[in-house]
Amino acid sequence: MAKKQSPALHLISHVWEHNREATGHSWQRLNASMHEAVNLAITGGLSFNVDDFKFIAEHYRIGYWGGNNGNMCGESFYSLAIKYGHASAWQSFEAWKQRKPFIISGQRMCVGAKASWYGRTVDCTSIDAERIICCEYKWDDKLENHKLVKRHAITHDDIREFTKARKAEFRANKALAAV
């Protein structure tokens, strides 16, 4: 028996199939409407099946309207899913990209996310299957301009080490507090 189409894919497929009926063909309108359909499916809380993003990429030319290029294609959808706490959307996206999530201190990382990395605030600026790139900035006194201090390429192994170090620090602090 065929798997039932998810509500998210139903909406996105409907837009793909019918978006030019009233206005005629326009690549610009098609691309914008597809991007907005995926955004709406995520912000509207429509459930995704795990293979939906793969289907969307293979059948609906996501490379033209998904935002960014190459390896970063569609990352705004992933960031939006994380912002809205939409687990089925981010799981579908991760399955399509064939990557495990990068989770720092309980926070799933995406482009635009901030985290504390060894006591410094870092911003995630890019992500792929092997690593995330997080940048540490120094801001001016008015918090208007910033300068790159350090670029961190963080792997899953780095996150395991970081988590292990944080747990050891927590245990040591707890032992000191008990004294």
N, C-alpha and C positions, 0 to 999 in steps of 0.2 A: 504494500500500500504506500502511495506517495505521501511524503511529509506535508502536513498542512502549512500553507503559506502564512507567515507571521503577519500581524496587523501592520508593522512597519514596512515590510516588503510589499504588502498590498497597496499601501498608499504610494510608495515610491514607484511601483510598477504602473499604477493608474496615471500618475503624472507623466511618466515616460510615454505611455501609449496615447494619451489624450491631450497633451499640453498645446498642440498646434491647431487644434480643430477650429477654434473661433478666431484666431489671429493670423493664421498662415505660418509658414516656416520661417524661423529665425534661430540661428545657432545661439545667439546671445540670450534670447528668451528661454530656449531649451536648457542651456547651461545654468542660468540663474534659477530657473524653476526646479531643476533637479537638486541643486545645492540647498535651496530652501525646503524642498520636500524632506531631505534627510535631516536637516535641522529641526523641522517640525516633528518628525517621527521621534527624534530624541527628546526635545523639550516637551512634547506632548505626552511622553511616557509610553509610547506604543512599544510593545514587546518585539524583540528581534529574535530570530533563530540564530544559532551559532554560525551557520554558513551564509547568512544574509549579505554581509559585506563582500564576501567572495563572489557571490552571485551578482551583486550590484556592479562590482569591478569588471567582471567578465562580460556582462550583458548590456550595461548601460554607460559604458565609456567614462568611468569615473575620472580618468586622467585628464579629461577636458574640463570638468566642472568641480572636482573634489578639492581644489585648492592646493597650492604648492606644486612641486614637481618631483618626479622620481620617487626616491625613498620616503619623502615627506608627504606624499599624496594622501589627503584625507585627514591629516593630523588634527585639523580644527574640529572634526567630528568626534575624535577620541577625547580631546580636551573638553568639548561640550558634554559628552556622556559622563565624564568624571565630575564635572561641575554640577551636573544635575543628579548625580548618584544613580545613573542608569546602567545597572550591571549587565543586562542582556546586550545592550549596545556596545559597551566597552569589551565584553567577552567576544562578541562577533567580530569586532575590529581586530582584537588581538589574534583571533584565529586566522583571519584573512592575512594579517601581516606575519603570521607564524612566529610570534614572539611572546615570551613570558612577561608579565608586568614587572615594572621596576617599582618596588615599594620601599620607601624610606620612612622610618618611624611611623609606620601604619598608614602613610599617605601614598596612594598610587600616583606615580609621576607622569606628567604629560607636558607638552609644550606650554609654557606659561606658569607652571606650578612652582611654588617656592618651597624650600625645605631647609632644615638646619643640617649642615654637613660638617661634622667635627667642630661645632660651635660657630660656624659661619653661615650666614644666610646666602643661599644660592638660588638662582633662577634657572629652570630647565629651558634650554633654547632649542634643542633638537633631540631626536630619539630614533633609534633603530633597533634591530633585534639583538645586537651585541652590547650596546652602551647607550647611555644618555649623556648629553653634554649639558653641564650646568655651569653657569658663570657667576662669579662673585664680583660685586661691584662696590665701588666707593662713591658715595653721593656727596655733592657739595652741600654747604650749610643750608641752602634754601630747598634742598631735595628736588631740584629742577634738572640738574645734569649729573651724569654719572660716568665713571671711568672704569674700564675693566681692570680688575685686580688679578684674577686668576681664572683660568678655564679648566674645569674638571671633567675628564672623560671617565664616567663611573660605570663599572660593569656589575653584573650580578654578584661576582666574587667580592668586589669591593663593598657592596651592600651587606653581604654576609659578614665580612670582617668588621664593618662599622657597627652592625647590630650586636655582634659578639662583644665588641669593646664597650658599647653602651650598657649591655647587661652586666658586664664585669664591674663597670663604674657604679652602676646602681647597687649591686651587691656590696661593694666596698663602702659606699655612702651609708647604706642601711646598717652595716656592721658598726661603722663609726657612731652612728646615731644611737645605737643600742648601748654603747659604752658609757 
